[in-house]
Each structure stands twice: as C-alpha cells, then as structure tokens.
C-alpha cells in the first residue's frame, strides 16, 4: 500500500490519547458536523435497540443519540482508551438519575476495522468523521455491515480529498515526504459500501471553510484534535522552522479578506443492511455466482 495513504494506527491511538482532554474545546467542525448528522437522523424512521457509535471520540453524539432514540442503548467505540472513557462519562445528569446502573451507555476501546462486537447486534451504526483513519475502507465497512442486524442503518460522515487542500498545496515541493493526510473520493466510498454488502447507499458532500489569521493557528487546532500526519510517508522527526516558514509563505497565496482559509470537504453517507431474501415457501435465497475459468 502507498505510504502516503497508509495510516500508522499506533500514531493515531497515541495522538488521540494525548488530546482527549483538549479535544472538545477545539473540535468546532466535528461538533458542527455532528449536529448536522443528528438533524438528518430526525428524518429517518428507525427505532434500534442498540446503536454503535463507531469512532466515538469523546462522545459528542451520545446525548443527541440517547435523546432521539430514548429506548436505545449506545455503545461508544474508539481506538483511544482515553477517548472512550470520556465518551462513557457523557451521559446527561438527568440520564444518570434515571439510569443508575449505566445500562444505556457503554464504552469499548477497539478498532473499526476489527469491531469487538457480535455479528448482527446493532440496529444502527453511527460514525462521525472517523472512517478517514482506517487503512482498508472496505474492511471497515464490511465490519460495520457485519455488526448490523438485517434492516439496520449505517449513518456516517468522513472527509473528502479536497480537505485541507490549501495546506497540502503549501507543503507541495518543500520536501519528498507526505505532510497532509489523503482522503478518499465520495464516489469511491459509495462503491466500497456496495462491495461491502450495503444496499441503497446515498452520498452527498459540502465544503466547510474555516478561517485563520495565520498558519500557526490552523496547525494548533489540528494538533488539539489529534489530527496529526499519521501516514507512514510522514517525515522523520519534527518539521524544522525553515520548512514551516516556507509553508507559511506558500499559504499566503490563499489569503482572502485578511484571512487564511482551510477547506474541509465533508462527505455524508448512509446505507442499509438488507433483509435476507426468502422464497415463497419461506426458505432463504442465496445468489451463487459461477467461478471464472
């Protein structure tokens, strides 16, 4: 696999462990995307008994999921233990009074590409800005498909290839390393959903632009949410002052109205796990494809 695309999971875990305490204050975009996803959920008629929050982070979706689906139990899954622990503490105070034994919210430390849950256990999988950290999207989506019960829903968001395009362009040519994570195209994600067994995928996107006074402000925010360069094509050690100065000069070409833009291509998707087909006699129907050759 291309080192520019391969994520070092150890670095991902370490980055999010280190930033769990600062994440909420800096995760402006993540919280806004969460609100927009919850608004989409309001239009979906589904009453799952169990919701898996895959890549939960500190659990910014937990309260919204519990309030919108009052009969559901939520399992928050995250690669970083510190994030999962914060998600576990996310229950609103009134929920704690009503749910003293904590049965409606659990937290698990685990990987989306190898979900430590039983097959068919979840009625819905929710994933906000997490699947961009996987190495094999088809494996990740296949795992999420596995844990869904028939008729279950996957509702997710991720970043598309135009995310941080200004920063990527500013790093271009400064050295031979990868400095900005590369993201998968929306159409490829849709194809991967189908290949993973999902039915009726729906994809759309929007570009959200944040503005900064300088590059340092952008880099500071990215660091605060754990969004480091975690690809195997990253440079060894820390970037030097001269390199960062070149990047800052290059970034000035994008300045508009006194501000530096940072673009984020936010991709939204949902898809279903089909109910098993049955014959008129009530027996399951399977497709058998002939082997080539």
Secondary structure, DSSP 8 states (H G I E B T S, - for coil): --TTT-B-HHHHHHHHHHHTTTHHHH-HHHHHHHHHHHHHHTT-----SEEEEET-TTTTTHHHHHHHSTT-EEEEEESSHHHHHHHHTTS-HHHHHH-TT-TTEEEEE-BTTB--S-TT-EEEEEEES-GGG-S-HHHHHHHHHHHEEEEEEEEEEEE-TTTTHHHHHHHTTT-SS--S-----HHHHHHHHHHTT-EEEEEEEEEEEEEESSHHHHHHHHHHTT----BTTS-SS---HHHHHHHHHHHGGG-BTTBEEEEEEEEEEEEE-----B-TTS-B---------
